[in-house]
């Protein structure tokens, strides 16, 4: 293997590593990421010192990176083992799972549809009424800019994920020590998914253009004051709902952060009381609690999965007019489930730091302070829950008004007979390509982020992270017409 790797590859891709230690202070550390309001825990950093945007050079750099990982893992054909006694063993089934995952990778139809969006826009420009061309041109220009950002972002992301996958493969074969664990976590800190923000913004703006196009088609068939008023009311209520859902989501994040503080303080109080009696038993109890919390990770993780990727049903009839609002229920469910998972992971990080830097004296001194702080946060919890309920009531009221308007438009729509099938179908195709394609990529990024967050606190979940990394590399291959997965297969001899 060593000689084969030497023939295939030539140099190591240099990267700059920046890591952020976990703050030991009691206050919750929402590691500020650039992944949007729903992705708040893992710090993702961009290292562009050696960024090559040309597709050929990117592939060359990636191959060089893979060579570096092979060389660092092998010496004279033998696996290098660290003498560290802390060694996490993986099973043959873990290796088989990765092999199966990489062999069974298939093209994502949603992403392929998204790649065709420019063709659909071009088709619509030549088919739909001329007065709709300005909206289509805006959509085309925005799509072109977004595509460039996504392509560049995926190229950089693939380079780092390929190194992560190769390094992880060798580690899984021989076992993981602390140095390996630190190296992998340092590597994940180089990840950057900020291109996803641009994609989300593109969806938001493009949705408005497509709504305007659809509204104009509807007005051509039902051009009267009632229809115009209903469409304008629908536009106004949609804007209100968008604003209210942001407030509702942010209020939940605020509640979650406060709840995290309460959990931290209660943990500290419990271990403070134990430390006064017996320091050793208190530290052992903290370790037991850590194991209990880590055992809950799969359950929390499972609650995120049902909400992921549920955008593939194409809207029928005027259902397109309420599509954006309908998806909020899915988005919000995933947001809440992910935030609950992140709060659990932050709690584990906090206790691990306390256990690592154990000081019974310091714990005892904090006892009086934690009691006063607990009261403050519990009072704040009551206030936040009240505010959250008020926001929810307002959202539900606006949503009910919105649904009523949609029903009225639907009745008008049905009263005039069949629609212009070709034009309506074309607009639906535009919308479907926009939603399903972007969701394929965003969901893959979210899944990877979740597993890397989990791996950050429990190394047993490395295999999950590798599988999701491979899936995201596969998506990047499709989008950029690259061959990263084939290169990885060749290096791993799979």
C-alpha positions in Angstrom: 0.0 0.0 0.0 2.8 2.4 0.9 4.5 2.0 -2.5 1.2 2.3 -4.4 0.3 5.5 -2.5 3.7 6.9 -3.4 3.1 6.2 -7.1 -0.4 7.7 -7.1 0.3 10.9 -5.1 3.0 13.5 -4.7 2.6 16.1 -1.9 0.6 17.1 1.1 -2.1 19.8 1.0 -1.2 22.4 3.6 -3.9 23.8 5.8 -4.0 26.2 8.7 -5.5 24.8 11.9 -7.3 27.0 14.4 -9.0 25.5 17.4 -11.1 27.0 20.1 -11.0 25.5 23.6 -14.2 24.9 25.5 -14.7 27.7 27.9 -14.6 26.5 31.5 -17.0 29.2 32.7 -20.5 28.1 33.6 -22.2 30.2 30.9 -23.4 28.2 27.9 -21.0 28.3 24.9 -23.0 28.4 21.7 -20.0 27.9 19.5 -20.9 30.6 16.9 -21.1 29.1 13.5 -22.0 30.6 10.1 -24.6 27.9 9.4 -27.7 30.0 10.0 -30.0 30.3 13.0 -30.8 26.6 13.1 -27.2 25.4 13.3 -25.5 26.9 16.4 -23.1 24.5 18.1 -20.1 23.6 16.1 -17.5 26.1 15.1 -16.7 25.8 11.4 -13.6 27.7 10.2 -12.6 28.4 6.6 -8.9 28.0 5.7 -8.4 29.4 2.3 -4.6 29.9 2.4 -4.2 27.4 -0.4 -7.6 27.5 -2.0 -7.6 26.5 -5.7 -10.9 27.2 -7.5 -9.9 25.7 -10.8 -11.6 22.3 -11.0 -8.4 20.5 -12.2 -6.2 22.1 -9.6 -8.7 21.3 -6.9 -8.7 17.7 -7.8 -4.9 17.6 -7.9 -4.8 19.2 -4.4 -7.3 16.7 -3.1 -5.3 13.8 -4.4 -2.2 15.3 -2.7 -4.1 15.6 0.5 -5.1 11.9 0.3 -1.5 11.0 -0.2 -0.5 12.9 2.9 -3.1 11.0 5.0 -1.9 7.6 3.7 1.8 8.6 4.3 1.0 9.8 7.8 -0.8 6.5 8.6 1.7 4.1 7.2 5.4 3.5 7.7 7.2 0.8 5.5 3.8 -0.9 4.9 3.0 -1.2 8.6 0.4 0.7 10.6 1.9 3.0 13.1 0.5 2.4 16.6 0.7 5.0 19.3 1.8 3.8 22.7 -1.1 5.7 24.4 -3.0 3.3 26.6 -6.3 5.0 25.8 -7.3 3.2 22.7 -10.9 3.1 21.3 -11.4 -0.1 19.4 -13.7 -0.4 16.3 -15.2 -3.6 15.0 -15.1 -5.3 11.6 -18.7 -4.3 11.2 -17.7 -0.6 11.5 -15.3 -1.1 8.6 -17.9 -3.0 6.6 -20.5 -0.2 7.2 -18.1 2.3 5.6 -17.4 0.0 2.7 -21.1 -0.6 2.1 -21.8 3.1 2.3 -19.2 4.1 -0.3 -20.1 1.2 -2.6 -23.9 2.0 -2.5 -23.6 5.8 -3.2 -26.0 6.8 -5.9 -26.8 10.2 -7.6 -29.3 12.3 -5.7 -32.3 13.0 -8.0 -33.1 16.2 -6.1 -29.7 17.7 -6.8 -29.8 16.7 -10.4 -33.1 18.6 -10.7 -31.5 21.6 -9.1 -28.6 21.4 -11.7 -31.3 21.6 -14.4 -32.8 24.8 -12.9 -31.0 27.1 -15.4 -32.5 25.0 -18.3 -36.0 25.2 -16.8 -35.6 29.0 -16.4 -34.5 29.3 -20.0 -37.5 27.2 -21.2 -39.8 29.3 -19.1 -38.3 32.5 -20.6 -39.3 31.3 -24.1 -42.7 30.0 -23.1 -44.3 32.3 -20.4 -45.8 35.7 -21.2 -43.2 38.4 -21.9 -44.2 40.5 -18.9 -42.8 37.8 -16.7 -39.4 37.9 -18.2 -38.0 40.5 -15.6 -38.8 38.0 -12.8 -37.2 35.1 -14.7 -34.1 37.2 -15.5 -33.7 38.0 -11.8 -34.1 34.3 -11.0 -31.5 33.4 -13.6 -28.9 35.9 -12.4 -29.4 34.9 -8.8 -29.1 31.2 -9.7 -25.9 31.8 -11.6 -24.2 33.6 -8.7 -25.4 31.1 -6.2 -24.2 28.2 -8.3 -20.7 29.7 -8.4 -20.6 30.1 -4.6 -21.9 26.6 -4.0 -19.4 25.0 -6.5 -16.5 26.8 -4.9 -17.7 26.0 -1.4 -18.2 22.3 -2.2 -14.7 22.1 -3.7 -13.1 23.4 -0.5 -15.4 21.3 1.7 -14.6 18.1 -0.3 -10.8 18.7 0.2 -11.2 18.7 4.0 -13.7 15.9 4.1 -11.6 13.7 2.0 -8.7 14.1 4.4 -11.1 13.4 7.3 -12.5 10.2 5.6 -9.0 8.8 4.8 -7.5 9.6 8.2 -10.6 8.1 9.9 -10.4 4.9 7.8 -6.9 4.1 9.0 -7.8 5.0 12.6 -10.9 2.8 12.5 -8.7 -0.1 11.3 -6.2 0.1 14.1 -8.0 1.9 17.0 -8.2 5.5 18.1 -6.0 7.1 20.7 -6.2 10.6 22.1 -3.8 12.1 19.6 -5.9 10.6 16.8 -9.0 12.1 18.4 -7.5 15.5 18.7 -6.2 15.4 15.1 -9.6 14.6 13.7 -11.3 17.2 15.8 -8.7 19.8 14.7 -9.4 18.8 11.1 -13.2 19.3 11.4 -12.5 22.8 12.7 -11.3 23.6 9.2 -14.7 22.9 7.7 -16.8 25.7 6.3 -20.3 25.5 5.1 -21.1 29.2 4.8 -22.1 28.6 1.1 -25.2 27.1 2.5 -26.3 30.5 3.8 -26.1 31.9 0.3 -28.2 29.0 -0.9 -30.9 29.6 1.7 -31.0 33.3 0.8 -31.4 32.4 -2.8 -34.3 30.1 -2.0 -36.0 32.9 0.0 -35.6 35.5 -2.7 -36.4 33.2 -5.6 -39.6 32.0 -3.9 -40.9 35.5 -4.1 -40.1 35.8 -7.8 -41.9 32.4 -8.5 -44.9 33.5 -6.4 -45.1 36.7 -8.5 -44.9 34.7 -11.7 -47.6 32.3 -10.5 -49.8 35.3 -9.4 -49.6 36.9 -12.8 -50.6 33.7 -14.5 -53.6 33.5 -12.1 -54.5 37.1 -12.8 -54.6 36.5 -16.5 -57.4 34.0 -15.9 -59.2 35.8 -13.0 -58.3 39.5 -13.5 -60.7 41.3 -11.1 -60.5 43.3 -7.9 -61.3 40.4 -5.7 -58.5 38.3 -7.0 -56.0 41.1 -6.8 -57.0 41.9 -3.2 -56.7 38.2 -2.2 -53.3 37.9 -3.7 -52.1 41.0 -2.1 -53.5 39.9 1.3 -51.7 36.5 0.8 -48.4 38.3 0.1 -48.8 40.5 3.2 -49.7 37.6 5.5 -46.9 35.5 4.1 -44.5 38.3 5.0 -46.0 38.5 8.5 -45.6 34.8 9.0 -42.0 34.9 7.9 -41.3 37.6 10.5 -43.2 35.8 13.2 -41.6 32.4 12.6 -38.1 34.1 13.0 -39.3 35.6 16.3 -40.7 32.3 17.4 -37.6 30.4 16.5 -35.3 32.9 18.2 -37.4 32.9 21.3 -37.0 29.1 21.5 -33.2 29.5 21.2 -33.3 32.0 24.0 -35.4 29.6 26.1 -33.0 26.7 25.3 -30.0 28.7 26.3 -31.6 29.6 29.6 -32.7 26.0 30.1 -29.1 25.0 29.5 -27.9 27.3 32.3 -30.5 25.7 34.7 -29.2 22.3 33.8 -25.6 23.3 34.4 -26.4 25.0 37.7 -28.4 22.0 39.0 -25.5 19.7 38.0 -23.0 21.9 39.9 -25.2 22.1 42.9 -25.6 18.3 43.1 -21.9 17.7 42.8 -21.1 20.5 45.1 -23.2 18.9 47.8 -21.4 15.5 47.2 -18.0 17.1 47.2 -18.6 18.5 50.7 -19.1 15.0 52.0 -16.7 13.0 49.8 -14.6 14.5 46.9 -13.8 11.1 45.3 -17.5 10.0 45.3 -18.5 13.3 43.8 -16.1 12.9 40.9 -17.2 9.4 40.3 -20.8 10.5 40.4 -20.0 13.1 37.7 -18.4 10.4 35.5 -21.5 8.3 36.0 -23.7 11.2 34.9 -21.6 11.8 31.9 -22.1 8.2 30.8 -25.8 8.5 31.4 -26.0 11.7 29.2 -23.9 10.1 26.4 -26.2 7.1 26.4 -29.1 9.5 25.6 -27.4 10.9 22.4 -28.9 8.3 20.0 -32.5 9.1 21.3 -32.0 12.8 20.8 -30.4 12.1 17.4 -33.3 10.0 16.3 -35.7 12.8 17.0 -33.9 15.0 14.4 -34.1 12.5 11.6 -37.9 12.4 11.0 -37.8 16.1 10.1 -34.9 16.0 7.7 -35.4 16.0 4.0 -39.2 16.1 4.0 -39.6 18.5 1.1 -39.9 16.1 -1.9 -43.7 16.2 -2.4 -44.5 18.5 -5.3 -47.3 21.1 -4.5 -50.5 20.5 -6.5 -52.8 23.2 -7.9 -52.5 26.5 -5.9 -50.8 24.6 -3.1 -47.7 26.4 -4.4 -49.0 29.6 -2.8 -48.8 28.1 0.7 -45.7 25.9 0.1 -43.3 28.2 1.9 -45.6 28.3 5.0 -46.1 24.5 5.0 -42.4 23.8 5.1 -42.0 25.9 8.3 -43.6 23.1 10.3 -40.9 20.7 9.0 -38.1 23.3 9.4 -39.2 24.3 13.0 -39.5 20.6 14.1 -36.0 20.0 12.9 -34.7 23.2 14.4 -36.1 22.3 17.9 -34.9 18.7 17.7 -31.4 19.8 16.7 -31.3 22.5 19.4 -32.3 19.9 22.0 -29.5 17.7 20.8 -27.0 20.6 20.9 -28.1 21.5 24.4 -27.4 17.9 25.5 -24.0 18.0 23.8 -23.1 21.3 25.5 -24.1 19.9 28.8 -21.7 16.9 28.2 -18.9 19.3 27.2 -19.4 21.3 30.4 -19.3 18.3 32.7 -16.3 16.8 30.9 -14.4 20.0 31.4 -15.3 20.1 35.1 -14.3 16.4 35.4 -11.1 16.9 33.6 -10.1 20.0 35.8 -11.6 18.6 39.0 -11.3 20.7 42.0 -13.6 20.0 45.0 -12.5 23.2 46.7 -13.6 25.3 43.8 -16.9 23.4 43.6 -17.6 24.0 47.3 -16.8 27.7 46.9 -19.3 28.0 44.0 -22.1 26.5 46.1 -23.6 29.8 47.4 -23.3 31.4 44.0 -25.1 28.6 42.2 -28.1 28.8 44.5 -28.7 32.5 43.8 -28.1 32.1 40.0 -30.6 29.1 39.9 -33.4 31.3 41.2 -32.6 34.0 38.6 -32.7 31.6 35.7 -35.8 29.8 36.8 -37.6 33.1 37.0 -36.4 34.0 33.6 -37.7 30.6 32.3 -41.2 31.4 33.4 -41.0 34.8 31.6 -39.6 33.2 28.4 -42.2 30.5 28.3 -44.9 33.1 28.6 -43.4 35.1 25.7 -43.0 32.0 23.7 -46.7 31.1 24.2 -47.7 34.6 23.1 -45.6 34.4 19.9 -47.1 31.0 19.2 -50.7 32.3 19.6 -49.9 35.2 17.3 -48.4 32.9 14.7 -51.3 30.5 14.9 -53.8 33.4 14.4 -51.9 34.7 11.3 -51.6 31.2 9.9 -55.4 30.7 10.3 -56.0 34.0 8.3 -53.5 32.9 5.7 -55.2 29.5 5.3 -58.5 31.2 4.9 -57.2 33.4 2.1 -55.7 30.4 0.3 -59.1 28.6 0.5 -60.8 31.7 -1.0 -58.3 31.8 -3.9 -58.8 28.1 -4.4 -62.5 28.5 -4.8 -62.0 31.3 -7.4 -59.5 29.1 -9.1 -61.9 26.2 -9.4 -64.8 28.3 -10.5 -63.3 29.2 -13.9 -62.4 25.7 -15.1 -59.1 24.1 -16.1 -55.9 26.1 -15.9 -53.3 26.8 -18.6 -51.8 23.4 -17.9 -48.4 23.9 -19.7 -47.6 27.2 -18.1 -48.8 26.2 -14.7 -46.8 22.9 -14.9 -43.7 24.9 -15.9 -43.9 27.2 -12.9 -44.4 24.1 -10.6 -41.4 22.6 -12.2 -39.4 25.7 -11.4 -40.5 25.6 -7.8 -39.9 21.9 -7.4 -36.4 22.2 -8.8 -35.6 25.1 -6.4 -37.0 23.4 -3.3 -35.9 19.8 -3.7 -32.5 20.4 -5.1 -31.5 22.9 -2.4 -32.9 20.6 0.3 -30.8 17.7 -0.9 -27.6 19.7 -0.2 -28.8 21.5 3.0 -30.0 18.3 4.5 -26.7 16.6 3.8 -24.8 19.5 5.4 -27.1 19.4 8.5 -26.7 15.6 8.9 -22.9 15.9 8.7 -22.9 18.8 11.2 -25.0 16.8 13.6 -22.7 13.8 13.6 -19.5 15.9 13.8 -21.1 17.7 16.8 -21.8 14.3 18.4 -18.3 13.0 17.5 -16.9 16.1 19.3 -18.2 14.8 22.6 -18.2 11.0 22.0 -15.7 9.4 19.6 -17.8 6.3 19.2 -19.8 8.2 16.7 -16.9 8.5 14.3 -18.3 6.0 11.8 -21.6 8.0 11.5 -19.5 11.1 10.7 -17.5 9.3 8.1 -20.6 7.9 6.3 -22.1 11.4 6.2 -18.9 12.9 5.0 -18.8 10.4 2.1 -22.4 11.2 1.2 -21.6 14.9 1.1 -18.5 14.3 -1.0 -20.7 12.3 -3.4 -23.0 15.3 -3.7 -20.1 17.5 -4.4 -18.9 15.1 -7.1 -22.3 15.4 -8.8 -22.5 19.1 -8.5 -18.9 19.8 -9.7 -18.6 16.9 -12.0 -15.6 15.7 -10.1 -14.4 12.1 -9.2 -13.5 12.4 -5.5 -15.3 9.3 -4.4 -13.5 7.2 -7.1 -10.2 8.6 -5.8 -11.0 7.7 -2.2 -12.1 4.2 -3.3 -8.8 3.7 -5.0 -6.8 4.9 -2.0 -8.7 2.7 0.4 -8.7 -0.2 -2.1 -12.5 -0.5 -1.8 
